[in-house]
Amino acid sequence: MKRSVVLPVYNEEGSVARTIAAVASEVAEWPDCEILVCDNASTDDTVAVVRDLAEADPRIRVLTAESNGLYAWNVGRGINSAQGDRIFVLDGDGQYPPSVFHDLDRELAGGAGLVLGHRTVRVGGAVRVIASYTYLTLCRLYLGFDLRDINAGARGLSHEFASHVQIRHLGSMVNPELYATAVSLGFAVQEVSVGHEHRVAGETSHVFGRPLALIRQATEYFSFLRKSYSPLGRPRLTRRR
């Protein structure tokens, strides 16, 4: 079985080598596994670092971009370019440990089409945590989302589900659209716990200095998903027990 690890990155020069090394070590027991690094038009030496690593490790390949298409676009093209029967997408900034791959793999082997990570502990300061819970609440109200976490940077996809993924909304979140796609097509969605650590280097596309603007943008985003994908669950405020 072939597996793919997709690492979306942007200006990760200071951490990408460490992240790739951790991923490569974690998947060493999988004889047929590619590591696909999707660079979102970094302005530093991220691509040069990855290309140097790829010369020594044939499992590594890099996708570049002429301009920054935002996070959801970068994740989507990685999924669409992956060649594996099972695909794991992990943010390339080192915030999520690649040990989660094995839990994601187990759920995919059990028949899930999409598996999302949920953070047992969240880091990043009060504003980021509040924003995350706001997104989660809106996702429950608009999409009927009934899992624990909507924007953790670790997820797994079956090849069958991945073949249907076509990201329509380009922005700073992608998990809600993956979820909406899976539910609307009848794929089973599961979740696994994942650790969360502070960012070592790199940049985020989230801008938390304007909370009202963020809420408005998020509301427009979830409204778009609600209209674009059907059927979805009923509005809810809490996780289904």
Buried (B, 14 or more C-beta within 10 A) or exposed (E): EBBBBBBBBBBBBBBBBEBBEBBBEBBEEBEEBBBBBBBBBBEBBBBEBBBEBBEEEEBBBBBBBEEBBBBBBBBBBBBBBBEBBBBBBBBBBBBBBBEBBBBBBBBBEEEBBBBBBBBEEBEBEEEBEEBBEBBBBBBBBBBBBBBBBBBBBBBBBBBEBBEEBEBEBBBBBBBBBBBBBBBBBEBBBBBBBBBBEEBBBBBBBBEEEEEEEBBEBBBEBBEBBBEBBEEBBEEBEEBEE
